[in-house]
Amino acid sequence: MLFVERFWKNLVRGGASDADLITEYNEHVVKFPCHKRILCKASVFFKKELKGSKKCILLKNIEPNIMFLMVSFIYDGRIEPTDWRTTADLLSAAISYKIPSLYNYCVRSLLDNLTLSNACHLLELSLAYSVSILFSLSLKLCINGAFYILNTEDFNWIRPSIIILIVSQPLLNVPNETYVLYSLWIRATIDNCRNNIELTYENIARSFEPYSKLIEYKDVSEDELRFYKNDYLVQYFQNVVIKQERIYPSKRTMQFPLQLPLKSFVHCNSGEIISFDNLQGKCDVEFSVKESVYLLEFFITCRYIPNESNCGIDSVWIENGKNLLLRWNNTDDNFKLKLKLHKRIAYMSEGAVEFQVFQFILQDLVRLCCNTTYYLRIKTSNRKLLWPEFKSKNASDRLLEMHGLTHKCLQNMTFLPYPPLTCDE
């Protein structure tokens, strides 16, 4: 007897059972004793099947753990939170056995757990089961988060028809057309691997054919393509006959700010203020991240002084010792880094303190890699301003790690975790 079957029989349900739900699993016959009146009230399917003296129903293609959760929901109207894949299996059961209350529960749960990592799969599922609200929201997330989606394991498992549905969207939020071409070529390569087809140029190009008309080849940069170090892909691009008509009304580019669910982002506070001091012209903040992320924004603060603090930063940049990742200057047009100014009040031991907050919002995808030291460098020519010194907040479960017991100026950073399994790693 399987554990779920034994556990179900040990539950106190009141009254002798008069109907059995049965499934087969790995040569085991798994039986769940139930009550006709409860099953018939929950589902027209069970009501029809249990007419007359019939006392058992064999349910096919359902695993015992899913059946256990299904009958638990029928009896209690709730179940313990499960992962989204289990909920998807429950949704299938709710549709197969016409259990509307379970169907509504599963749809709500899947919407609550819709993320960049499962949006492709849930889009595919929503089409298979005709769940309109899940379809619209998962497609919207796939479009707005395409720069992330096209680089996930989830994207490399969905059916080609779903890939075409996603990539054919003109508002696809991606860095450029080169990125789209590379992602689709990798998917074609993976399809060959799964089907045990030799990885030759001809075979990959044949698998790529369904996606070939989704690319605006005039917008692809061969120099950017060579960056991916994929000789077959470069060869394919050189063989393409580039036509003059446009597939899309305009070039596909990244749109900021990112229109993603708030739960997608990770906000990290760098520490608690312990004192204030002047900067002698510049400040360096050393930090790292414990997993690869996209940096979306960061906040620098100083004490507020009317007509002084709002122009307190001359320039700011982030580098990793070898490469400059981004830079902002107060005298230049800054297209990749946008500054917003805020005035905030914080209540400290000395009373209410007014702060000038410099919110730097990235207008480009900047990836920070784990196990790499980064330097945030701040330059100021205003010697009147007082800048906070923070006691660094570090813990094993924190994404942001500050180097040193204390640091100045940097208060917060916001990240988007990088896809855990990607086609370029």
N, C-alpha and C positions, 0 to 999 in steps of 0.2 A: 504494500500500500504506500503510495507516494505521500510525502509530508503534507501537501496542501489538502489532500483528501482526508487524511487523518485529523488534521487541524480543523477542517470544516465540521467533521462529525463530532468533535469535542465541544463545539460551540453550543451554547444553550439557546435554542430557537423557539422553544415552547410548542407543545403539541406534537403528536407523531407525524412523521413525514408521510405523504401519500403520492409523491412523484419523484422521479430521479432524473437528473441531468447527467448524461454519460458522454465521455470523450475517450478516445484512444490515444495513447502517447507511448512511443517506444515499446510496443507490444504489451503495454499495461492498459487495462480497462479502468478508467478513473470515474468514480461515481460520486455525485453530490446529492444527498437526500434533501428534498425541498418540499414545499407546500403548494398545491395546485392554485389555491385562491390567490396567493401572493404572486406566483409566476404569471397567472392570467391577468391580474390587475396591472402588471408592469408591461406586458407585451401582447399585442394581438397575435403575434407569431405563436407564442406559447398557448394562448387561448384557443387558437385553431388546432394546434397539435395535440392538446390534452383534452379534446372533446370525448365525451363518453367515459369509458372505463380505462382508457389508455393511461398508463402510469409511468412511462419513461420516454425520454427523447434522446436520441443519439445525435450529438452535435459534432460535425466534422470540421477539420481544419481550424481547431482552436486548442491552444495549449492549456494544460491544467492551471497554470498560474493566472492566465487571462480569464479562464472560466471562474476561478475562485474570486477574482476581483469583481467580475460581472455579477455573480450571485450575491456577493457581499454588498454591492451597491443596490441591488434589487431589494435586499432586506433592510439595509440601514440608510439608504439614500446618500451615502458618502463612503469614501475610501481614503486610505492614507495616501499622501502625495506620492506620485510615481514619476519616473523619468519620462520624457516626452515620447520616446519610442514605445514604451509600454502603453501610454495613453493612446498613441496611434493605433495599436493593436486592439485596444478597448473600443475605439471608435469604429473599427471594422466590425467588431462583434455587435455593437449597438445597432449598426446599419443592417447587418445580416439577420439579426433576431428582433428587429423592430422595437427597440427599447428607447423611446424618445427622451426620457429623463437622463439616461446614460449618454445619449448622443449630445445633448445640450451641455452636460458636464464636460465631456471630452473636448468639445469645440472651445468652450471657455478656457479650459486648461491649456490647450495647444496655443491659443492666442496669447495667454499669459506667458508662455514659455517660448514664444517665437523669438529667435535670435539670428544673428548673422551666420552662425555655424549650422543652423538647421533650416534656414529659409528655403533653400532649394528643395530639400526633401519634402517640406510641408507644402510647398507650391505644387509639387507633383502629386502629393496625397490629396490636396484640395480639388485638383482636377479629376482624380480617379473617383472621388466620392461626391463631387459636385457640392462642395461646401463654399458658397460664394464669398462669405465674409473672410474666411481663411485664405481664399484665393487672392482677393484684392489686397489684403494686408501683406501677405507673403510676397506677392509680386512687387508691391511698392518697396518693400525692404530689399528685395533683390536688385531693383533698379537703383535705389539711393545708395546701397552699399555694394555696388558692383565691383568697385576697386578691391574690396575685401572678398566678396563672394567668389569671384573668378579664380581666386587663389586658395580655395578650400578643398578639402577632401570631399565634402558634400557635393560640390559642383562636379567633381569627377566621377560621381556615381549615378547621377540622374540620367534619364533617358535623353537621347539626342533631341527629341521633339521639345522637351522642356528647355534644353540649352538654347535652341533656336528661338523659343518664345522669349527668353530673357534677353539674349544678345540682340534681338531684332528691335528692341526698344530704343527709340531715338534719343531719349533722355538718360541713357545709361551713364551712371556717374563713375567714369574711369579717367585715369590720367591722360590717356591718348589712345589712338587707334592701334599703335604698335603693341600696346599692352593687351588689347583684345585679341589681336592676331596671335600673339605668343600663347595666351591662355588656351585658345581653341586648338592650336597646334599640339600643345601638350596633352590636351584631352584626347585628340586623335591618336597620339603616341600611346597613351595609357590603354585605349581601346584595343590597340594591336597587342599589347602585352597581355591583356586579359584573355584574348582569343588565341593566344599562342601563335601569333603571326609574326614572322621575321621582321625586325625593325629596319627595313630598307626604305629608301626615299620613296619609291613607287608605292609601297604598301601604306605608308603614313599619309601620303598625298591622297590616296584613294579613300582612306578613312576620313580625311579632312574635307572631302568634297561636299558633304551636306552643309558644312559651315562656311564654305568659300564665298558664298554670295552675301554674307553678313558683314564683310569687311569693306571699308572705304579705303582702297589701296593707295589713293592719292595722298591720304593723310598719314601713311606709314613712313617712318624714317628708317632708312637702311642702317644708318649709324647707330640708332637706338636698338635696332634689331640685332646687330652684331654684339651688342652688350650682353645678350642672353647666351652667347656662345653655343648656338645651335646651328650647325652647318647646313643641315637639311632644310631648316626653316629659311635661312638666307637664300639657299638655292631655289626654294619654291617661290619666294618673293621676286627673285630675279627673272623667273620664268613667267610670272603673271603678266598678262596683257592688261595694262591699266587703261580703263575707259574714262571718258570725260564726264559722263553724267554722274550726278551725286546720288548716293543711296539715302543719305540723311541730309536734312536741311542745313545743318551747320556741323562744324567739327565737334566731336565728342570730347569734352574736357571735364575736369573735376569742378564740382560746384561746392562752394563753402558759404556758410557753415554746413556741416554734414547733417542731413535730415534723417537721423537715426533715433531709435528709442533711447531714452535717458539711461536705461539699465545697461546699454552697450558700453558706456564710458566708465572709467575708473578715475575718481578724484582723490588726489593724495595731498594731504597737508604735511608740510615739511617739518613742523615743530611748533613750540610755544615760545613767545617773546619773553626774553629775560632782561633786555636792556636796550638802550638807544645810543648811537654814536654817529659822528661824522664819517664820511668816506674820504679818504685821501686821493680823490680823483678816480679810483676804480675799485671794483670788488670782483673777486673770483669765487664761484660756488662750484664745488666738485661733487658729482653725484653719479649714480648708476641705476639701472633697473634690473630686476630679478628675472624678467622674461621679456622677450622682444615685444615692442609696442610701437604704435604711431603716437607721436607727440602732437596734441591738438591745441593746447594753450598753456600759458604759465602766467603767474601773478607775482609782481614785484611791488613792495610797499615802502613808503616812507611817511614820516610825520607830515601832516598837512600844514602848509603855510600859504595864505592867499597870494596869488600872482607869482608864486615861486615854485611850489612843488609840482604843478602840472607840467612844467618843462624841465623837470629835474634830471631826466635821463638824456644824455647825448647820443649814446649808442649802446646796443646790446647784441651779443652774438653767442652762439653755441658751437663748440668744436669738440672733437675727440682726441686732440693732440696731433692728428695728421690732417684731418679734413674739416673744413668749415661747413657746418650743416645749414645755418641760417644766420642772417644779419639784418639789423634794423638801425637806421640812422635818422635822427630827427630833422635833418636837412634834405633828405632824399625822398623820392617817391618809392614807397615800400610796397611792392605788389605781392610779395610772398609772406608778409608779416603785418598784420593790422593791429593798431593800438587803440584801445578804448580806455578812457579815464573814468574813475569812479571816486567818490568821496564817501568814506564809511566811518562810523563811530564804533569804537570798542570800549568796553568798560573794564578798566584795569584797577590795580590797587591804588593808583594815584587819581582815579576818577575816570571821567569820560575822556577819551583820546580820539582825535580826528586823524584819519589816515588818508593819504593819497594812494590809490590803487592803480597800478599800471597793468592792464590786462592785455597781453600779447596773444593774438589769435592767428594761428598759422593758416595760410591760404595755399598750402602745398602739402603733399604727403612727405613727412620726415620720419624715417624709421630709426628708432633707438634699439640697439641690440643688447642682449644680456651679456654680462661679463665684460663690459666695455666701460671705461671711465670717460665721463663727459664733463665739460667745463662750461658753465654759464658765466659769461664775462660782461660786467656792467661798467660803463664809463659815465662819469658825471663831472661837470665843471662848477656845480653849485656847492659851495662849501658851507652854506647855512643849514642845509637840510640834515635832519636826524634820521638815520636808517635803523630799523630794528635788527637786533641780534637774536637768533632763535636757538633754543636748545634742540638739537636734531632729534627727530622722532624716528627711530629705527626699530624694527621688529622682524622676526623671521617670516611673518605672514604679510609683510608690507611690500608692495610692488616697488616703491621708490626708496632708494637707500642713499642717505646723505653721508658723505665722507667727512669725518671729523665730528667732534662732540658738539660744536656750534657752527653756525653759518649766518651770513647776513643777507638781507634783502628778499630772498626767494621765499614766498609764503605757500604757494600751491602750484600743482601741475595737474593737468588732465590728460589722460591717455585713452587710446583704444587698443586693446590687446591685439597683437598680430596673429593671423591664422596659425593654429598650432601645427597643422600638417599642410604643407604647401607644395605646389608643383615645382618650385625652384630650389627645394632643399632636399 
